[in-house]
Amino acid sequence: MAGWGGVQPPAPRCFAVLIWTWSQSCCPAQMAGGSDTDTLHLSSDQIEQLHRRFKQLSGDQPTIRKENFNNVPDLELNPIRSKIIRAFFDNRNLRRGPSGLADEINFEDFLTIMSYFRPIDTTLGEEQVELSRKDKLRFLFNMYDSDSDGRITLEEYRNVVEELLSGNPHIEKESARSIADGAMMEAASVCVGQMEPDQVYEGITFEDFLKIWQGIDIETKMHVRFLNVETIALCH
């Protein structure tokens, strides 16, 4: 099978497991939200708690900027801190457009971002449940697709894995690259199948991403700890 540098593919679902590991590193109290408070499925107390945390982050200002995240203790030592913060300002996640970053976000934007972490209401119809799952996976996909071209390339994935493993003194940079390369080879085998020796896998599309995550529970694996106000639990 075609690949990069002769790296052998790792154990099955390695790519998805690495993404899963990343999603847990973001954070373990589930949060919820949405751009329309009527569709949040949150109590007034929970909305008030989120608003209080927003005001704490913003310094009681009407908007939050990237620098407002600088003093969040749970983010300070996170190896992918910059990507987590960037996700809050990504226009794709804010549903403003296909690319670019916002300079600041208001409370409504904040709730839009938090909506990706909202537990899926299993009482909804099958189609709505699937749409909610895709929203969560799209959020993760956007974290990797840093140039917003609709594809996670090898270099983009290497960058995330190297950052994620940078705090481990037992894993050298070359080892991290090999892990990323092997995971991408596995992704190619899952999404494309048998490849010709000279065939190049250009990267993971969102459709590929959905295939990789098929059958893996995402609904309970996206958590946000660093947004806690005292001890907030917005779980069902």
Secondary structure as UniProt FT lines:
FT   TURN            5..6
FT   TURN            12..13
FT   HELIX           14..25
FT   HELIX           37..39
FT   HELIX           44..58
FT   STRAND          64..65
FT   HELIX           66..69
FT   TURN            70..71
FT   HELIX           73..76
FT   TURN            79..80
FT   HELIX           81..89
FT   TURN            91..95
FT   STRAND          104..105
FT   HELIX           107..114
FT   HELIX           115..117
FT   TURN            122..123
FT   HELIX           126..144
FT   TURN            146..147
FT   HELIX           154..164
FT   TURN            165..167
FT   TURN            169..170
FT   HELIX           173..191
FT   TURN            197..198
FT   HELIX           206..213
FT   TURN            214..215
FT   TURN            219..221
FT   TURN            226..227
//
